[in-house]
């Protein structure tokens, strides 16, 4: 074997290492969807193809005139990996274009039948020469049944290419059009290198072409993920701003200042304490704008206590608060507990002439941290409640931020005349909640 093939081996080895790095990035940066699992399996098949291609060449260096059965076996694995990679490509594109694809297991099994048949034929051909054979000179040659391999792999490539081209024309989203066009470009690159690889036998043209195409594909998915994360962060920021503005309503500020003014007449120490609580309450709201992640529950609880202290002075002690805090060592989005408690104050206990009670509890279970806010206020009918009574805007905002930032959930239960209960659940393992 000519030493000119040494750069060929080195290049393919580099492609294997780079593909392995790409696989790890897909795992940690892009996600774990069904389509991405198919893409990772396609890249893994590409790595197997390269590894077996190298394995076919190395024995020729060591035993130039030895038996070719080892080369034939590795060639069988290599062409099987090509077929497997083409099938995974078909599956990947189909799911990306139509997320509901692949749900029908019976149809999926039928589509896999040609793949299994070709892979079995490839492996058997290592000994029979039906699809390919290694001639006396150690060269890879096509067998009489190679056309079956060609038809099956071509079909697995052609169908998604046509689907992607059609979807690119039909979609109105520029991001989707760019993605679908990338799929078409991927196949065009692979087809082009197949056409020219026989003319440059000492250069791994096919390996480099597929490597370039996969890199383009990876960058497209990675950039789309970055775009989605940026959009999500922007929406969370807007939600946080909305919550803060809702907490700084003029009537609340006016009532708090008027309460402080009244305390200044003969109750200076209490007025001083109220000013401190009011300042900390305002600072807590402003600080939440700078929070990009969760904050300790203990911090959110302190902010809520400041709010309740201010409101209790305003309503002359009609708000009775009970705490049962059994867990504090966990994180929550800023302004999670306080808006729920505010809803209990405004639309629950203060709607009764005699006032009422609010109970705030937290506990740790095997799989989650749970926070519960109960009040014995007027309650509401979930079927016919007004938006402000059911908290659709404020509590809905809290629910959305819980889901996006920590995989949490929020449930509301209420009965007219009995009160309302709101429960938050924050999973210890966010992956289990998604």
C-alpha positions in Angstrom: 0.0 0.0 0.0 1.3 3.4 -1.1 2.4 5.7 1.8 0.4 8.4 0.0 -2.6 7.0 1.9 -1.1 8.2 5.2 -2.6 11.7 4.9 -5.9 10.0 4.0 -5.8 8.1 7.4 -4.8 11.2 9.4 -7.6 13.2 7.8 -10.3 10.6 8.6 -8.9 10.3 12.1 -9.3 14.1 12.6 -12.9 13.9 11.3 -13.7 11.2 13.8 -12.3 13.3 16.7 -14.2 16.4 15.5 -17.4 14.4 15.1 -17.0 13.2 18.7 -16.7 16.7 19.9 -19.8 17.7 17.9 -21.7 14.9 19.5 -20.9 16.1 23.0 -22.0 19.7 22.0 -25.3 18.4 20.7 -25.8 16.7 24.1 -25.0 19.8 26.2 -25.9 22.8 24.1 -28.7 21.9 21.7 -31.0 19.5 23.4 -32.4 16.0 23.6 -35.4 16.0 21.2 -36.3 13.0 19.1 -35.0 14.6 16.0 -31.7 15.4 17.7 -31.3 11.8 18.8 -31.6 10.8 15.2 -29.0 13.4 14.2 -26.6 12.1 16.8 -27.1 8.5 15.6 -26.4 9.7 12.1 -23.1 11.4 13.2 -22.3 8.2 15.1 -22.8 6.2 11.9 -20.5 8.6 10.1 -17.8 8.0 12.7 -18.2 4.2 12.3 -17.9 4.6 8.6 -14.6 6.5 9.0 -13.2 4.1 11.6 -13.9 1.1 9.5 -12.5 2.8 6.4 -9.3 3.4 8.3 -9.4 -0.3 9.5 -9.6 -1.4 5.9 -6.4 0.4 5.0 -4.2 -0.3 8.0 -4.0 -4.1 7.4 -2.6 -3.4 4.0 0.3 -1.6 5.6 1.0 -4.4 8.0 0.4 -7.5 5.8 0.5 -6.3 2.2 0.0 -9.8 0.8 -2.2 -11.2 3.6 -5.8 -12.4 3.3 -8.5 -9.9 2.4 -11.2 -11.2 4.7 -10.5 -8.6 7.4 -10.8 -5.8 4.8 -14.0 -7.4 3.5 -15.6 -7.5 7.0 -14.7 -3.9 7.8 -16.0 -2.9 4.4 -19.3 -4.6 5.2 -19.6 -2.7 8.4 -18.7 0.5 6.6 -21.3 0.3 3.9 -23.9 -0.8 6.5 -23.0 2.4 8.5 -23.7 4.4 5.3 -27.1 2.9 5.0 -27.9 3.4 8.7 -26.7 7.1 8.5 -29.0 7.7 5.4 -32.0 6.3 7.3 -31.3 8.4 10.3 -31.0 11.5 8.1 -34.4 10.7 6.6 -35.9 10.3 10.1 -34.2 13.5 11.3 -35.5 15.7 8.5 -39.0 14.2 8.6 -39.4 14.9 12.3 -38.0 18.5 12.0 -40.5 19.3 9.2 -43.4 17.4 10.8 -42.9 16.9 14.6 -45.8 14.4 14.6 -43.9 12.1 12.3 -42.7 8.8 13.7 -45.6 8.5 16.1 -47.1 5.6 14.1 -44.9 2.7 15.2 -46.3 0.3 12.5 -45.4 2.7 9.7 -41.9 3.3 11.2 -41.2 -0.4 11.3 -42.2 -0.8 7.6 -39.8 2.0 6.7 -37.0 0.3 8.6 -37.4 -3.0 6.7 -35.3 -1.9 3.7 -32.6 -0.7 6.1 -32.4 -4.1 7.9 -32.4 -6.0 4.7 -29.5 -3.9 3.2 -27.4 -4.1 6.4 -27.8 -7.9 6.5 -26.9 -8.1 2.8 -23.9 -5.9 3.3 -22.5 -8.0 6.2 -23.2 -11.3 4.3 -21.4 -9.8 1.3 -18.2 -9.8 3.3 -18.1 -13.5 2.5 -20.3 -13.9 -0.6 -19.4 -10.8 -2.7 -23.0 -10.1 -3.6 -23.0 -6.3 -2.9 -19.2 -5.8 -3.0 -16.0 -7.8 -2.9 -12.3 -7.3 -2.4 -10.4 -8.4 -5.5 -7.0 -10.1 -5.6 -5.3 -6.7 -5.6 -7.1 -5.6 -2.4 -9.3 -3.2 -4.2 -13.0 -2.6 -3.2 -15.2 -3.6 -6.1 -19.0 -3.6 -6.7 -21.0 -6.8 -6.7 -24.0 -7.8 -8.7 -26.5 -6.7 -6.0 -24.9 -3.4 -5.2 -27.9 -1.7 -7.0 -30.1 -2.7 -4.0 -27.8 -0.8 -1.7 -27.9 2.2 -4.0 -31.7 2.2 -4.4 -32.3 2.0 -0.7 -29.8 4.7 0.4 -30.8 6.9 -2.5 -34.5 6.7 -1.4 -33.6 7.5 2.2 -31.8 10.7 0.9 -34.2 11.7 -1.9 -37.4 11.6 0.1 -36.3 14.1 2.8 -34.6 16.3 0.3 -37.8 16.7 -1.7 -39.7 17.2 1.6 -37.3 19.9 2.7 -37.3 21.7 -0.7 -41.1 21.7 -0.7 -41.3 22.9 2.9 -38.8 25.7 2.2 -41.0 27.0 -0.6 -44.2 26.7 1.4 -43.1 28.1 4.8 -43.4 31.9 5.5 -40.9 31.8 8.4 -37.5 33.0 7.3 -35.8 30.9 10.0 -37.6 27.7 8.9 -36.8 28.4 5.2 -33.2 28.8 6.1 -33.2 25.5 8.0 -34.9 23.6 5.2 -32.7 25.0 2.6 -29.7 23.8 4.7 -31.0 20.3 4.4 -31.1 20.5 0.6 -27.5 22.0 0.6 -26.4 19.1 2.8 -27.5 16.5 0.3 -26.1 18.5 -2.6 -22.7 18.6 -1.0 -22.7 14.8 -0.3 -23.9 14.0 -3.8 -21.1 16.2 -5.3 -18.3 14.5 -3.4 -19.6 11.1 -4.3 -19.4 12.1 -7.9 -15.7 13.1 -7.7 -14.2 10.8 -5.0 -13.2 8.1 -7.5 -11.1 10.6 -9.4 -9.0 11.4 -6.3 -8.4 8.0 -4.6 -5.8 9.2 -2.1 -7.9 12.0 -0.7 -10.9 11.2 1.6 -13.2 13.4 -0.5 -16.4 11.8 0.8 -15.4 12.0 4.4 -14.5 15.7 4.1 -17.7 16.4 2.2 -19.9 14.8 4.8 -17.9 16.5 7.5 -18.5 19.9 5.9 -22.2 19.2 5.5 -22.6 18.0 9.1 -20.8 21.1 10.3 -23.1 23.4 8.3 -26.1 21.5 9.7 -24.8 21.7 13.3 -24.2 25.4 13.0 -27.7 25.9 11.7 -29.3 24.0 14.6 -26.9 25.7 17.2 -27.7 29.2 16.0 -31.4 28.4 16.0 -31.1 27.3 19.6 -29.3 30.4 20.5 -32.0 32.5 18.9 -34.7 30.6 20.8 -32.8 31.1 24.1 -32.4 34.8 23.4 -36.1 35.1 22.6 -37.0 33.2 25.8 -34.7 35.4 27.9 -36.3 38.5 26.4 -39.8 37.3 27.2 -38.8 36.5 30.7 -37.3 39.9 31.1 -40.6 41.5 29.8 -42.5 39.3 32.3 -40.3 40.4 35.2 -40.8 44.1 34.2 -44.5 43.5 34.1 -44.6 42.0 37.6 -42.5 44.8 39.0 -44.7 47.5 37.5 -47.8 45.7 38.9 -46.2 45.9 42.3 -45.5 49.6 42.0 -49.1 50.7 41.4 -49.7 54.3 42.4 -52.6 53.5 44.8 -50.3 51.1 46.8 -47.5 53.7 47.0 -50.0 56.4 48.0 -51.6 54.2 50.7 -48.2 53.1 52.1 -47.0 56.7 52.3 -50.3 57.9 53.9 -49.9 55.1 56.5 -46.4 56.3 57.3 -47.7 59.8 57.6 -50.3 58.8 60.2 -47.7 56.9 62.2 -45.5 60.0 62.4 -48.0 61.6 64.7 -47.1 60.1 68.1 -45.8 56.7 66.9 -42.4 57.7 65.6 -40.6 54.4 66.3 -43.3 52.5 64.4 -43.1 55.0 61.6 -39.4 54.5 61.3 -39.8 50.8 61.1 -42.4 51.1 58.4 -40.1 53.4 56.4 -37.4 50.7 56.6 -39.9 48.0 55.5 -41.2 50.2 52.7 -37.6 50.9 51.4 -36.7 47.2 51.5 -39.9 46.4 49.7 -39.1 48.9 46.9 -35.5 47.7 46.7 -36.7 44.1 46.4 -38.9 45.0 43.4 -36.1 46.9 41.7 -33.5 44.2 42.4 -35.7 41.7 40.7 -35.2 43.4 37.4 -31.5 42.4 37.6 -32.2 38.8 38.3 -31.5 36.5 35.4 -31.9 33.3 37.4 -33.6 32.2 40.6 -33.1 33.7 44.1 -33.2 32.0 47.5 -36.7 31.3 48.8 -35.7 32.9 52.1 -35.1 36.2 50.2 -38.4 36.0 48.5 -40.1 35.2 51.8 -38.5 38.2 53.5 -39.7 40.5 50.6 -43.2 39.0 51.1 -43.1 39.7 54.9 -42.2 43.3 54.2 -45.2 43.6 51.9 -47.6 42.0 54.5 -46.3 44.2 57.2 -47.1 47.3 55.1 -50.6 46.0 54.2 -51.4 45.0 57.7 -50.7 48.5 59.0 -52.9 49.9 56.2 -55.8 47.5 57.2 -55.4 48.0 60.9 -54.4 44.5 61.8 -57.2 42.8 59.9 -54.7 40.5 58.1 -53.6 37.6 60.3 -50.6 35.7 58.9 -49.4 32.2 59.9 -46.1 30.7 58.7 -45.2 27.1 58.5 -41.8 27.2 56.9 -40.1 23.7 56.8 -37.8 24.3 53.8 -36.0 27.4 52.6 -32.9 26.0 50.9 -34.1 26.2 47.3 -34.5 28.8 44.6 -37.5 30.5 43.1 -37.9 33.2 40.4 -37.9 36.7 41.9 -41.4 38.0 42.7 -43.0 34.5 42.9 -44.5 34.3 46.4 -45.3 38.0 46.9 -47.8 38.4 43.9 -49.6 35.3 45.1 -49.9 36.7 48.7 -50.9 40.1 47.3 -53.8 38.4 45.4 -54.8 36.7 48.7 -54.8 40.1 50.4 -56.6 42.2 47.7 -59.2 39.7 46.5 -59.5 37.4 49.5 -59.2 38.4 53.1 -59.7 42.2 52.8 -63.0 41.6 51.0 -64.4 40.5 54.4 -65.3 43.3 56.8 -63.6 41.4 59.7 -60.6 40.6 57.6 -59.1 37.1 57.5 -56.1 34.8 57.7 -53.3 33.9 55.3 -51.2 30.8 55.8 -47.8 30.4 54.1 -46.2 26.9 54.1 -43.2 25.3 52.5 -41.9 21.8 52.6 -39.4 19.4 50.9 -40.6 16.2 49.4 -38.7 13.4 47.8 -38.8 14.9 44.3 -39.8 18.6 44.8 -40.0 21.7 47.0 -43.6 22.8 47.6 -44.9 26.2 48.6 -48.6 26.7 49.6 -50.5 29.9 50.2 -54.0 29.6 51.7 -56.5 32.2 52.7 -60.0 32.1 54.3 -61.2 35.1 52.2 -64.3 35.3 50.0 -62.9 32.9 47.4 -64.3 32.7 43.8 -65.9 30.3 41.4 -63.2 29.2 38.9 -65.9 28.7 36.2 -67.3 32.3 36.4 -64.5 34.3 38.0 -63.4 37.7 36.7 -59.8 37.9 35.5 -58.7 40.0 38.5 -60.4 37.6 41.0 -58.8 34.5 39.6 -55.4 36.2 39.2 -55.2 35.2 35.5 -52.7 38.0 34.7 -50.5 38.2 37.8 -50.6 34.5 38.8 -50.4 33.5 35.1 -47.2 35.5 34.8 -45.8 33.7 37.9 -46.8 30.3 36.4 -45.0 31.1 33.1 -41.8 32.2 34.8 -41.8 29.1 37.1 -42.2 26.8 34.1 -39.4 28.5 32.1 -36.9 29.2 34.8 -37.0 26.1 37.0 -39.5 23.7 35.4 -42.0 24.4 38.2 -45.8 24.4 38.2 -48.6 26.4 39.9 -52.1 25.2 40.8 -55.0 27.3 42.1 -58.1 26.0 43.9 -60.9 28.1 45.3 -64.5 27.9 46.6 -66.8 30.9 47.1 -67.1 31.8 50.7 -64.3 29.4 51.8 -61.1 30.9 50.4 -58.4 30.1 48.0 -55.3 27.9 47.9 -52.3 28.3 45.6 -49.6 25.6 45.5 -46.2 25.8 43.8 -44.1 22.8 43.0 -40.5 23.1 42.0 -38.8 19.8 41.0 -35.4 19.0 42.4 -34.4 17.6 39.0 -35.6 19.9 36.3 -35.0 17.3 33.6 -37.7 15.1 35.2 -40.2 17.9 34.7 -39.6 18.5 31.0 
